[in-house]
Amino acid sequence: MGVVRTKTIKNKHAGGGPSSKSSKDIAPKSKKPKGTPPSKQVKDKGREALLRKLKNPKKRTYTDEQLGIPTLNKITPVGVVKPRGKKKGKVFVDDRESMSTILSLVQAEKNGQIESKMIKARQMEEIREARKVEQAKKEQDKKNKLEDAKDALRKKRKRKGADEEESLKEYTSAGTKAGKAKTKKRVSFA
């Protein structure tokens, strides 16, 4: 059998065969890609972009002047000439009555807060005073109980002392023999 060659070449430089090829042996290759042309793909992408724009139109943004928002309390930029008689960087409402009503409302709210704080402070002071009185009463009760316990102990001592005196009188009246008989025997270990 002869040499069998596979379709895939593992090393393109190690291939056998003539080194110089004639132009007749090689078939001309077309450089055009097979399949759909790229121009159609570009057109499709353009259509998709147009459809997206039509479906989701850009939302329009409005300026403050177009919406009619008043410009109050803005800081004036550097270089802008300030009118005389007005505060620097502020624009106030011309209507004095509305300004005074706003000020009175704010002042009343602040006064209410101050009053409520004062009322709370008074209530807390009353609570503290009540706690002090209660604590003093508890301490007085403790002292009274302690004094009662001390008095009871003193009375018990006096009673025991009187009983011992009576028992001593009995011993002395009975005599020395009777006293010796009643005493307990003691044992000492050396």
SVG drawing of the C-alpha trace seen along z (x, -y; Angstrom):
<svg xmlns="http://www.w3.org/2000/svg" viewBox="-51 -102 62 104">
<polyline fill="none" stroke="black" stroke-width="0.4" points="0.0,0.0 1.0,-3.5 1.3,-6.5 -2.1,-7.7 -2.4,-11.4 -5.0,-12.8 -7.0,-16.0 -5.6,-18.0 -1.9,-18.9 -0.3,-19.1 2.8,-21.0 2.4,-23.2 6.1,-23.6 6.8,-19.8 4.6,-18.9 6.0,-17.0 5.6,-18.1 7.1,-20.6 8.3,-23.9 7.5,-25.9 3.9,-25.8 2.7,-27.0 -0.2,-29.5 -2.1,-26.9 -2.3,-24.4 -3.9,-26.8 -7.5,-27.7 -8.5,-31.3 -10.5,-31.9 -13.2,-34.4 -12.8,-36.9 -16.5,-37.6 -18.1,-36.0 -20.8,-33.5 -24.2,-34.2 -26.1,-37.5 -24.4,-40.7 -23.4,-43.0 -25.2,-46.0 -28.5,-44.4 -27.4,-43.9 -26.5,-47.6 -29.9,-48.5 -31.6,-46.3 -29.8,-47.9 -30.7,-51.3 -34.3,-50.4 -34.3,-49.0 -32.7,-52.2 -35.4,-54.3 -38.2,-52.1 -36.7,-52.5 -36.6,-56.3 -40.2,-56.4 -41.4,-54.1 -39.5,-55.9 -39.4,-59.6 -37.0,-61.8 -38.7,-63.4 -38.5,-67.2 -36.9,-69.0 -38.3,-72.4 -36.5,-75.3 -37.7,-77.1 -38.8,-80.1 -41.0,-78.0 -42.6,-76.3 -43.1,-79.6 -41.3,-78.8 -40.5,-81.9 -36.8,-82.6 -36.7,-83.3 -33.7,-83.3 -31.1,-82.6 -27.5,-83.6 -26.5,-86.2 -23.4,-85.2 -20.2,-87.3 -20.3,-90.2 -24.0,-90.8 -24.7,-94.4 -26.7,-94.4 -29.6,-96.9 -29.2,-99.4 -31.4,-99.0 -31.8,-95.2 -29.9,-92.6 -27.0,-90.9 -27.9,-87.8 -31.6,-87.7 -34.9,-88.4 -37.8,-89.0 -41.5,-89.0 -43.0,-92.4 -46.2,-91.7 -45.6,-92.8 -48.8,-91.3 -48.0,-87.8 -44.5,-88.1 -45.8,-89.3 -48.3,-86.4 -45.6,-83.9 -43.4,-85.4 -46.2,-85.4 -47.0,-81.8 -43.3,-80.8 -43.0,-82.9 -46.2,-81.4 -44.9,-77.9 -41.6,-78.7 -43.3,-80.2 -45.5,-77.1 -42.4,-74.9 -40.7,-77.0 -43.9,-76.9 -44.2,-73.2 -40.5,-72.9 -41.1,-75.0 -44.2,-73.0 -42.2,-69.7 -39.5,-71.2 -42.0,-72.1 -43.5,-68.6 -40.1,-67.0 -39.3,-69.2 -42.5,-68.2 -41.7,-64.5 -38.3,-65.0 -39.7,-66.7 -42.2,-63.9 -39.5,-61.3 -37.4,-63.1 -40.3,-63.2 -41.0,-59.5 -37.3,-58.7 -37.2,-60.7 -40.3,-58.9 -38.8,-55.5 -35.6,-56.4 -37.6,-57.6 -39.6,-54.3 -36.3,-52.4 -34.9,-54.4 -38.1,-53.8 -37.9,-50.1 -34.3,-50.0 -35.0,-51.9 -37.9,-49.5 -35.6,-46.5 -32.9,-48.1 -35.5,-48.8 -36.8,-45.2 -33.2,-43.9 -32.6,-46.2 -35.7,-45.0 -34.7,-41.4 -31.3,-42.1 -32.9,-43.7 -35.2,-40.7 -32.3,-38.2 -30.3,-40.3 -33.2,-40.3 -33.6,-36.5 -29.9,-35.9 -30.1,-38.0 -33.0,-35.9 -31.2,-32.7 -28.1,-33.9 -30.3,-34.7 -31.7,-31.2 -28.2,-29.7 -27.0,-31.7 -30.0,-31.0 -29.7,-27.2 -26.2,-27.1 -22.8,-26.0 -23.6,-22.3 -26.5,-22.8 -24.5,-25.1 -21.7,-22.5 -24.2,-19.7 -25.8,-21.7 -22.6,-22.7 -21.5,-20.6 -18.5,-18.5 -15.7,-19.6 -13.1,-17.5 -9.9,-19.0 -7.5,-17.4 -3.9,-18.0"/>
</svg>
